[in-house]
Amino acid sequence: QVQAVESGGGLVQAGGSLRLSCVVSGRTFGTYAWFRQAPGEEREFVAGVRWSMGRTYYKDSVKGRFSISRDRGTGAIYLQMNGLKPDDTGVYYCAAGNAIESTAMSTRGYTTWGQGTQVTVSS
């Protein structure tokens, strides 16, 4: 059974940092990503990595603040979030799939999703 499990969310003040972790079990995928969803909003792409290509992708508003990485040994996916802002608040989802360049920043590129972890940034 393929599944993704996130951890690491929480409450942090603006300017603070959090690191999210995700373990995907059952198979290996070509692309991994983090999405987020705020109340009343659509799920949006945050960061992704096509690890075999050494290619990373970021939403413009998080560039320079967030960093996605994959541990080759354990296969865990991380999202390091620095300089957090209240607008970063939402439920963060880990996703895995075989997205290509044109779908790497879209939900269409991913077939396996975690249950989500809440990130709340207070002002």
TIKEKE-177009 format. One record per atom (N, C-alpha, C): residue number from 1; x, z negated, y negated; residue in one letter. Coordinates in pm, whole numbers, plus 50000, padded with zeros to 5 digits. Atoms other than C-alpha are relative to their C-alpha. Layout:
BEGIN
<node k="NUM" px="X" pz="Z" py="Y" r="a"/>
...
//
This chain:
BEGIN
<node k="1" px="50085" pz="50000" py="50118" r="q"/>
<node k="1" px="50000" pz="50000" py="50000" r="q"/>
<node k="1" px="50089" pz="50000" py="49876" r="q"/>
<node k="2" px="49923" pz="49990" py="50122" r="v"/>
<node k="2" px="50137" pz="50101" py="49663" r="v"/>
<node k="2" px="49935" pz="49912" py="49894" r="v"/>
<node k="3" px="50055" pz="50082" py="50108" r="q"/>
<node k="3" px="50097" pz="49850" py="49384" r="q"/>
<node k="3" px="50107" pz="49967" py="49897" r="q"/>
<node k="4" px="49912" pz="50039" py="50109" r="a"/>
<node k="4" px="50246" pz="49748" py="49052" r="a"/>
<node k="4" px="49955" pz="49865" py="49948" r="a"/>
<node k="5" px="50032" pz="50134" py="50046" r="v"/>
<node k="5" px="50265" pz="49389" py="48931" r="v"/>
<node k="5" px="50087" pz="49968" py="49878" r="v"/>
<node k="6" px="49928" pz="50031" py="50122" r="e"/>
<node k="6" px="50357" pz="49295" py="48574" r="e"/>
<node k="6" px="50012" pz="49848" py="49982" r="e"/>
<node k="7" px="49986" pz="50139" py="50041" r="s"/>
<node k="7" px="50479" pz="48966" py="48433" r="s"/>
<node k="7" px="50075" pz="49995" py="49868" r="s"/>
<node k="8" px="49919" pz="50019" py="50120" r="g"/>
<node k="8" px="50628" pz="48827" py="48114" r="g"/>
<node k="8" px="49926" pz="50000" py="49869" r="g"/>
<node k="9" px="50076" pz="50002" py="50125" r="g"/>
<node k="9" px="50348" pz="48846" py="47860" r="g"/>
<node k="9" px="49990" pz="49859" py="49946" r="g"/>
<node k="10" px="50018" pz="50131" py="50059" r="g"/>
<node k="10" px="50264" pz="48563" py="47626" r="g"/>
<node k="10" px="49970" pz="50008" py="49853" r="g"/>
<node k="11" px="50027" pz="50011" py="50143" r="l"/>
<node k="11" px="50213" pz="48444" py="47271" r="l"/>
<node k="11" px="50134" pz="49981" py="49927" r="l"/>
<node k="12" px="49875" pz="50008" py="50074" r="v"/>
<node k="12" px="50493" pz="48496" py="47019" r="v"/>
<node k="12" px="49971" pz="50022" py="49852" r="v"/>
<node k="13" px="50017" pz="49978" py="50143" r="q"/>
<node k="13" px="50529" pz="48482" py="46643" r="q"/>
<node k="13" px="50060" pz="50134" py="49959" r="q"/>
<node k="14" px="49947" pz="49874" py="50053" r="a"/>
<node k="14" px="50593" pz="48796" py="46441" r="a"/>
<node k="14" px="50151" pz="49987" py="49980" r="a"/>
<node k="15" px="49854" pz="50000" py="50008" r="g"/>
<node k="15" px="50961" pz="48887" py="46455" r="g"/>
<node k="15" px="50066" pz="49953" py="50127" r="g"/>
<node k="16" px="49946" pz="50051" py="49874" r="g"/>
<node k="16" px="51004" pz="48732" py="46799" r="g"/>
<node k="16" px="50020" pz="50108" py="50104" r="g"/>
<node k="17" px="49969" pz="49908" py="49890" r="s"/>
<node k="17" px="51094" pz="48888" py="47133" r="s"/>
<node k="17" px="49930" pz="49957" py="50129" r="s"/>
<node k="18" px="50051" pz="50024" py="49864" r="l"/>
<node k="18" px="50946" pz="48920" py="47480" r="l"/>
<node k="18" px="50060" pz="50106" py="50090" r="l"/>
<node k="19" px="49959" pz="49901" py="49902" r="r"/>
<node k="19" px="51060" pz="49092" py="47797" r="r"/>
<node k="19" px="49896" pz="50005" py="50110" r="r"/>
<node k="20" px="50096" pz="49978" py="49893" r="l"/>
<node k="20" px="50802" pz="49236" py="48033" r="l"/>
<node k="20" px="50071" pz="50056" py="50123" r="l"/>
<node k="21" px="49944" pz="49951" py="49874" r="s"/>
<node k="21" px="50882" pz="49300" py="48398" r="s"/>
<node k="21" px="49890" pz="50060" py="50086" r="s"/>
<node k="22" px="50097" pz="49936" py="49910" r="c"/>
<node k="22" px="50714" pz="49520" py="48656" r="c"/>
<node k="22" px="50070" pz="50032" py="50131" r="c"/>
<node k="23" px="49949" pz="49964" py="49868" r="v"/>
<node k="23" px="50770" pz="49554" py="49028" r="v"/>
<node k="23" px="49899" pz="50094" py="50064" r="v"/>
<node k="24" px="50085" pz="49902" py="49933" r="v"/>
<node k="24" px="50630" pz="49863" py="49196" r="v"/>
<node k="24" px="50044" pz="50004" py="50146" r="v"/>
<node k="25" px="49967" pz="50003" py="49858" r="s"/>
<node k="25" px="50616" pz="49836" py="49574" r="s"/>
<node k="25" px="49922" pz="50107" py="50074" r="s"/>
<node k="26" px="50068" pz="49904" py="49915" r="g"/>
<node k="26" px="50521" pz="50079" py="49847" r="g"/>
<node k="26" px="50062" pz="50139" py="50000" r="g"/>
<node k="27" px="49930" pz="49872" py="50007" r="r"/>
<node k="27" px="50710" pz="50387" py="49727" r="r"/>
<node k="27" px="50077" pz="50007" py="49870" r="r"/>
<node k="28" px="49922" pz="49976" py="50122" r="t"/>
<node k="28" px="50950" pz="50518" py="49464" r="t"/>
<node k="28" px="49941" pz="50121" py="49927" r="t"/>
<node k="29" px="50055" pz="49893" py="50081" r="f"/>
<node k="29" px="50826" pz="50734" py="49177" r="f"/>
<node k="29" px="50109" pz="50058" py="49910" r="f"/>
<node k="30" px="49904" pz="49937" py="50089" r="g"/>
<node k="30" px="51001" pz="50968" py="48938" r="g"/>
<node k="30" px="49996" pz="49948" py="49859" r="g"/>
<node k="31" px="50018" pz="50043" py="50138" r="t"/>
<node k="31" px="50863" pz="50824" py="48617" r="t"/>
<node k="31" px="49926" pz="49868" py="49996" r="t"/>
<node k="32" px="50064" pz="50129" py="50020" r="y"/>
<node k="32" px="50772" pz="50474" py="48504" r="y"/>
<node k="32" px="49975" pz="49982" py="49850" r="y"/>
<node k="33" px="50034" pz="50013" py="50141" r="a"/>
<node k="33" px="50608" pz="50370" py="48181" r="a"/>
<node k="33" px="49924" pz="49871" py="49973" r="a"/>
<node k="34" px="50084" pz="50109" py="50049" r="w"/>
<node k="34" px="50443" pz="50099" py="47979" r="w"/>
<node k="34" px="49898" pz="50057" py="49903" r="w"/>
<node k="35" px="50109" pz="49968" py="50091" r="f"/>
<node k="35" px="50109" pz="50148" py="47809" r="f"/>
<node k="35" px="49943" pz="49868" py="49948" r="f"/>
<node k="36" px="50068" pz="50120" py="50049" r="r"/>
<node k="36" px="49907" pz="49904" py="47601" r="r"/>
<node k="36" px="49861" pz="50036" py="49952" r="r"/>
<node k="37" px="50137" pz="49978" py="50045" r="q"/>
<node k="37" px="49546" pz="49860" py="47505" r="q"/>
<node k="37" px="49955" pz="49879" py="49920" r="q"/>
<node k="38" px="50053" pz="50104" py="50086" r="a"/>
<node k="38" px="49411" pz="49660" py="47214" r="a"/>
<node k="38" px="49847" pz="49999" py="50013" r="a"/>
<node k="39" px="50146" pz="50006" py="49989" r="p"/>
<node k="39" px="49046" pz="49543" py="47206" r="p"/>
<node k="39" px="49933" pz="50111" py="49922" r="p"/>
<node k="40" px="50073" pz="49893" py="50065" r="g"/>
<node k="40" px="48815" pz="49832" py="47128" r="g"/>
<node k="40" px="50077" pz="50129" py="49980" r="g"/>
<node k="41" px="49917" pz="49882" py="50017" r="e"/>
<node k="41" px="49097" pz="50083" py="47141" r="e"/>
<node k="41" px="50027" pz="50066" py="50136" r="e"/>
<node k="42" px="49961" pz="49931" py="49878" r="e"/>
<node k="42" px="49208" pz="50344" py="47394" r="e"/>
<node k="42" px="50140" pz="49954" py="50043" r="e"/>
<node k="43" px="49867" pz="50033" py="49949" r="r"/>
<node k="43" px="49506" pz="50281" py="47616" r="r"/>
<node k="43" px="50100" pz="50101" py="49943" r="r"/>
<node k="44" px="49902" pz="49913" py="50062" r="e"/>
<node k="44" px="49817" pz="50418" py="47447" r="e"/>
<node k="44" px="50138" pz="49982" py="50063" r="e"/>
<node k="45" px="49865" pz="50000" py="49948" r="f"/>
<node k="45" px="50165" pz="50509" py="47560" r="f"/>
<node k="45" px="50091" pz="49917" py="49910" r="f"/>
<node k="46" px="49902" pz="50078" py="50075" r="v"/>
<node k="46" px="50447" pz="50274" py="47455" r="v"/>
<node k="46" px="50142" pz="50048" py="50029" r="v"/>
<node k="47" px="49864" pz="49959" py="49962" r="a"/>
<node k="47" px="50761" pz="50367" py="47649" r="a"/>
<node k="47" px="50001" pz="50049" py="50144" r="a"/>
<node k="48" px="49991" pz="49948" py="49865" r="g"/>
<node k="48" px="50861" pz="50561" py="47958" r="g"/>
<node k="48" px="50141" pz="50041" py="50036" r="g"/>
<node k="49" px="49869" pz="49959" py="49952" r="v"/>
<node k="49" px="51160" pz="50654" py="48171" r="v"/>
<node k="49" px="49986" pz="50089" py="50121" r="v"/>
<node k="50" px="49983" pz="49913" py="49882" r="r"/>
<node k="50" px="51225" pz="50946" py="48403" r="r"/>
<node k="50" px="50139" pz="49972" py="50050" r="r"/>
<node k="51" px="49870" pz="50059" py="49972" r="w"/>
<node k="51" px="51502" pz="50764" py="48574" r="w"/>
<node k="51" px="50098" pz="50100" py="50061" r="w"/>
<node k="52" px="49909" pz="49904" py="49938" r="s"/>
<node k="52" px="51644" pz="51053" py="48779" r="s"/>
<node k="52" px="50058" pz="50097" py="49899" r="s"/>
<node k="53" px="49955" pz="49910" py="50106" r="m"/>
<node k="53" px="51676" pz="51257" py="48459" r="m"/>
<node k="53" px="50077" pz="49926" py="49893" r="m"/>
<node k="54" px="49936" pz="50077" py="50106" r="g"/>
<node k="54" px="51814" pz="50972" py="48252" r="g"/>
<node k="54" px="49930" pz="50018" py="49867" r="g"/>
<node k="55" px="50078" pz="49965" py="50120" r="r"/>
<node k="55" px="51537" pz="51045" py="48002" r="r"/>
<node k="55" px="49905" pz="49887" py="49966" r="r"/>
<node k="56" px="50095" pz="50101" py="50045" r="t"/>
<node k="56" px="51347" pz="50788" py="47797" r="t"/>
<node k="56" px="49912" pz="50054" py="49890" r="t"/>
<node k="57" px="50098" pz="49958" py="50099" r="y"/>
<node k="57" px="51044" pz="50824" py="47574" r="y"/>
<node k="57" px="49945" pz="49874" py="49932" r="y"/>
<node k="58" px="50055" pz="50114" py="50074" r="y"/>
<node k="58" px="50907" pz="50594" py="47303" r="y"/>
<node k="58" px="49894" pz="50046" py="49902" r="y"/>
<node k="59" px="50096" pz="49982" py="50109" r="k"/>
<node k="59" px="50605" pz="50574" py="47080" r="k"/>
<node k="59" px="50078" pz="49980" py="49870" r="k"/>
<node k="60" px="49924" pz="50005" py="50125" r="d"/>
<node k="60" px="50727" pz="50630" py="46725" r="d"/>
<node k="60" px="50007" pz="49860" py="49940" r="d"/>
<node k="61" px="50004" pz="50130" py="50068" r="s"/>
<node k="61" px="50620" pz="50288" py="46602" r="s"/>
<node k="61" px="50084" pz="49891" py="50069" r="s"/>
<node k="62" px="49919" pz="50101" py="49930" r="v"/>
<node k="62" px="50833" pz="50105" py="46862" r="v"/>
<node k="62" px="50146" pz="50040" py="50012" r="v"/>
<node k="63" px="49861" pz="49955" py="49991" r="k"/>
<node k="63" px="51151" pz="50310" py="46838" r="k"/>
<node k="63" px="50091" pz="49906" py="49921" r="k"/>
<node k="64" px="49907" pz="50093" py="50064" r="g"/>
<node k="64" px="51447" pz="50087" py="46755" r="g"/>
<node k="64" px="49967" pz="49854" py="50024" r="g"/>
<node k="65" px="50040" pz="50139" py="49973" r="r"/>
<node k="65" px="51253" pz="49774" py="46856" r="r"/>
<node k="65" px="49982" pz="49973" py="50149" r="r"/>
<node k="66" px="50026" pz="50016" py="49857" r="f"/>
<node k="66" px="51157" pz="49829" py="47221" r="f"/>
<node k="66" px="50100" pz="50081" py="50080" r="f"/>
<node k="67" px="49909" pz="49928" py="49911" r="s"/>
<node k="67" px="51376" pz="49934" py="47511" r="s"/>
<node k="67" px="49949" pz="49989" py="50143" r="s"/>
<node k="68" px="50043" pz="49999" py="49861" r="i"/>
<node k="68" px="51269" pz="50040" py="47860" r="i"/>
<node k="68" px="50121" pz="50023" py="50089" r="i"/>
<node k="69" px="49889" pz="49983" py="49907" r="s"/>
<node k="69" px="51502" pz="50013" py="48157" r="s"/>
<node k="69" px="49951" pz="49980" py="50143" r="s"/>
<node k="70" px="50031" pz="50015" py="49857" r="r"/>
<node k="70" px="51501" pz="50025" py="48534" r="r"/>
<node k="70" px="50124" pz="49948" py="50070" r="r"/>
<node k="71" px="49892" pz="50056" py="49921" r="d"/>
<node k="71" px="51715" pz="49813" py="48764" r="d"/>
<node k="71" px="50015" pz="50082" py="50128" r="d"/>
<node k="72" px="49982" pz="49913" py="49883" r="r"/>
<node k="72" px="51860" pz="50051" py="49024" r="r"/>
<node k="72" px="50001" pz="49921" py="50130" r="r"/>
<node k="73" px="49991" pz="50080" py="49879" r="g"/>
<node k="73" px="51916" pz="49768" py="49269" r="g"/>
<node k="73" px="49865" pz="49953" py="50051" r="g"/>
<node k="74" px="50130" pz="50056" py="49961" r="t"/>
<node k="74" px="51573" pz="49609" py="49269" r="t"/>
<node k="74" px="49885" pz="50097" py="49975" r="t"/>
<node k="75" px="50107" pz="49907" py="50036" r="g"/>
<node k="75" px="51374" pz="49897" py="49122" r="g"/>
<node k="75" px="49905" pz="49946" py="49895" r="g"/>
<node k="76" px="50088" pz="50060" py="50099" r="a"/>
<node k="76" px="51215" pz="49662" py="48869" r="a"/>
<node k="76" px="50010" pz="50077" py="49868" r="a"/>
<node k="77" px="50009" pz="49934" py="50130" r="i"/>
<node k="77" px="51106" pz="49809" py="48537" r="i"/>
<node k="77" px="49986" pz="49892" py="49893" r="i"/>
<node k="78" px="50005" pz="50099" py="50106" r="y"/>
<node k="78" px="51162" pz="49615" py="48215" r="y"/>
<node k="78" px="49963" pz="50066" py="49868" r="y"/>
<node k="79" px="50024" pz="49959" py="50138" r="l"/>
<node k="79" px="51035" pz="49644" py="47860" r="l"/>
<node k="79" px="50046" pz="49886" py="49911" r="l"/>
<node k="80" px="49949" pz="50098" py="50095" r="q"/>
<node k="80" px="51245" pz="49451" py="47610" r="q"/>
<node k="80" px="49938" pz="50030" py="49865" r="q"/>
<node k="81" px="50070" pz="49981" py="50127" r="m"/>
<node k="81" px="51044" pz="49401" py="47292" r="m"/>
<node k="81" px="50057" pz="49903" py="49897" r="m"/>
<node k="82" px="49943" pz="50079" py="50108" r="n"/>
<node k="82" px="51219" pz="49281" py="46978" r="n"/>
<node k="82" px="49928" pz="50031" py="49870" r="n"/>
<node k="83" px="50064" pz="49976" py="50129" r="g"/>
<node k="83" px="51095" pz="49248" py="46622" r="g"/>
<node k="83" px="49851" pz="50021" py="50013" r="g"/>
<node k="84" px="50142" pz="49979" py="49974" r="l"/>
<node k="84" px="50738" pz="49210" py="46744" r="l"/>
<node k="84" px="49916" pz="49983" py="49875" r="l"/>
<node k="85" px="50093" pz="50001" py="50113" r="k"/>
<node k="85" px="50454" pz="49272" py="46499" r="k"/>
<node k="85" px="49860" pz="49973" py="50052" r="k"/>
<node k="86" px="50140" pz="50022" py="49956" r="p"/>
<node k="86" px="50085" pz="49171" py="46509" r="p"/>
<node k="86" px="49935" pz="50126" py="50058" r="p"/>
<node k="87" px="50056" pz="49874" py="49949" r="d"/>
<node k="87" px="50002" pz="49540" py="46569" r="d"/>
<node k="87" px="50044" pz="50028" py="50144" r="d"/>
<node k="88" px="49955" pz="49982" py="49862" r="d"/>
<node k="88" px="50189" pz="49515" py="46901" r="d"/>
<node k="88" px="49911" pz="49923" py="50098" r="d"/>
<node k="89" px="50088" pz="50078" py="49915" r="t"/>
<node k="89" px="49918" pz="49283" py="47034" r="t"/>
<node k="89" px="49915" pz="50088" py="50089" r="t"/>
<node k="90" px="50084" pz="49926" py="49907" r="g"/>
<node k="90" px="49735" pz="49405" py="47342" r="g"/>
<node k="90" px="50032" pz="49963" py="50144" r="g"/>
<node k="91" px="49969" pz="50015" py="49858" r="v"/>
<node k="91" px="49726" pz="49415" py="47718" r="v"/>
<node k="91" px="50097" pz="50111" py="50036" r="v"/>
<node k="92" px="49896" pz="49904" py="49965" r="y"/>
<node k="92" px="50039" pz="49585" py="47846" r="y"/>
<node k="92" px="49992" pz="50030" py="50150" r="y"/>
<node k="93" px="50012" pz="49954" py="49862" r="y"/>
<node k="93" px="50019" pz="49791" py="48164" r="y"/>
<node k="93" px="50125" pz="50075" py="50044" r="y"/>
<node k="94" px="49893" pz="49924" py="49936" r="c"/>
<node k="94" px="50297" pz="49911" py="48389" r="c"/>
<node k="94" px="49937" pz="50117" py="50075" r="c"/>
<node k="95" px="50052" pz="49882" py="49933" r="a"/>
<node k="95" px="50246" pz="50262" py="48527" r="a"/>
<node k="95" px="50112" pz="50073" py="50072" r="a"/>
<node k="96" px="49902" pz="49924" py="49922" r="a"/>
<node k="96" px="50421" pz="50474" py="48788" r="a"/>
<node k="96" px="49937" pz="50130" py="50044" r="a"/>
<node k="97" px="50050" pz="49870" py="49958" r="g"/>
<node k="97" px="50390" pz="50839" py="48876" r="g"/>
<node k="97" px="50112" pz="50100" py="50004" r="g"/>
<node k="98" px="49901" pz="49893" py="50002" r="n"/>
<node k="98" px="50564" pz="51172" py="48892" r="n"/>
<node k="98" px="49977" pz="50091" py="49880" r="n"/>
<node k="99" px="50024" pz="49926" py="50124" r="a"/>
<node k="99" px="50502" pz="51273" py="48533" r="a"/>
<node k="99" px="50116" pz="50094" py="49969" r="a"/>
<node k="100" px="49898" pz="49906" py="50046" r="i"/>
<node k="100" px="50686" pz="51573" py="48398" r="i"/>
<node k="100" px="50011" pz="49988" py="49848" r="i"/>
<node k="101" px="49976" pz="50011" py="50145" r="e"/>
<node k="101" px="50803" pz="51632" py="48040" r="e"/>
<node k="101" px="49869" pz="50003" py="49921" r="e"/>
<node k="102" px="50123" pz="49982" py="50078" r="s"/>
<node k="102" px="50460" pz="51739" py="47921" r="s"/>
<node k="102" px="49897" pz="49890" py="50021" r="s"/>
<node k="103" px="50100" pz="50105" py="49971" r="t"/>
<node k="103" px="50273" pz="51444" py="48074" r="t"/>
<node k="103" px="50060" pz="49861" py="49998" r="t"/>
<node k="104" px="49932" pz="50129" py="49992" r="a"/>
<node k="104" px="50528" pz="51163" py="48048" r="a"/>
<node k="104" px="49944" pz="49898" py="49902" r="a"/>
<node k="105" px="50054" pz="50092" py="50100" r="m"/>
<node k="105" px="50355" pz="51015" py="47741" r="m"/>
<node k="105" px="49846" pz="49995" py="50004" r="m"/>
<node k="106" px="50145" pz="49996" py="49983" r="s"/>
<node k="106" px="50001" pz="51056" py="47874" r="s"/>
<node k="106" px="49960" pz="49923" py="50125" r="s"/>
<node k="107" px="50048" pz="50069" py="49881" r="t"/>
<node k="107" px="49794" pz="50851" py="48116" r="t"/>
<node k="107" px="49987" pz="50097" py="50118" r="t"/>
<node k="108" px="50016" pz="49901" py="49894" r="r"/>
<node k="108" px="49751" pz="51177" py="48311" r="r"/>
<node k="108" px="50123" pz="50011" py="50089" r="r"/>
<node k="109" px="49877" pz="49988" py="49923" r="g"/>
<node k="109" px="50112" pz="51151" py="48430" r="g"/>
<node k="109" px="50021" pz="49890" py="50103" r="g"/>
<node k="110" px="49978" pz="50118" py="49919" r="y"/>
<node k="110" px="50061" pz="50827" py="48624" r="y"/>
<node k="110" px="49885" pz="49973" py="50094" r="y"/>
<node k="111" px="50101" pz="50021" py="49897" r="t"/>
<node k="111" px="49880" pz="50738" py="48944" r="t"/>
<node k="111" px="49987" pz="49855" py="50044" r="t"/>
<node k="112" px="50001" pz="50140" py="49959" r="t"/>
<node k="112" px="49965" pz="50373" py="48998" r="t"/>
<node k="112" px="50009" pz="49912" py="49876" r="t"/>
<node k="113" px="50010" pz="50086" py="50118" r="w"/>
<node k="113" px="49876" pz="50101" py="48747" r="w"/>
<node k="113" px="49999" pz="49854" py="50041" r="w"/>
<node k="114" px="50008" pz="50143" py="49980" r="g"/>
<node k="114" px="49932" pz="49729" py="48725" r="g"/>
<node k="114" px="49872" pz="49943" py="49942" r="g"/>
<node k="115" px="50123" pz="50066" py="50046" r="q"/>
<node k="115" px="49665" pz="49476" py="48637" r="q"/>
<node k="115" px="50007" pz="49964" py="49852" r="q"/>
<node k="116" px="49985" pz="50027" py="50143" r="g"/>
<node k="116" px="49805" pz="49419" py="48288" r="g"/>
<node k="116" px="50045" pz="49859" py="49971" r="g"/>
<node k="117" px="49955" pz="50132" py="50046" r="t"/>
<node k="117" px="49968" pz="49132" py="48104" r="t"/>
<node k="117" px="49979" pz="49993" py="49849" r="t"/>
<node k="118" px="50037" pz="50014" py="50141" r="q"/>
<node k="118" px="49855" pz="49000" py="47766" r="q"/>
<node k="118" px="50122" pz="49967" py="49914" r="q"/>
<node k="119" px="49899" pz="50030" py="50103" r="v"/>
<node k="119" px="50092" pz="49010" py="47467" r="v"/>
<node k="119" px="49926" pz="49976" py="49870" r="v"/>
<node k="120" px="50063" pz="50034" py="50127" r="t"/>
<node k="120" px="49976" pz="48836" py="47152" r="t"/>
<node k="120" px="50107" pz="49963" py="49899" r="t"/>
<node k="121" px="49902" pz="50025" py="50106" r="v"/>
<node k="121" px="50180" pz="48843" py="46832" r="v"/>
<node k="121" px="49926" pz="49944" py="49880" r="v"/>
<node k="122" px="50067" pz="50065" py="50112" r="s"/>
<node k="122" px="50073" pz="48600" py="46562" r="s"/>
<node k="122" px="50078" pz="50026" py="49871" r="s"/>
<node k="123" px="49936" pz="49971" py="50129" r="s"/>
<node k="123" px="50141" pz="48661" py="46194" r="s"/>
<node k="123" px="50046" pz="49873" py="49930" r="s"/>
//
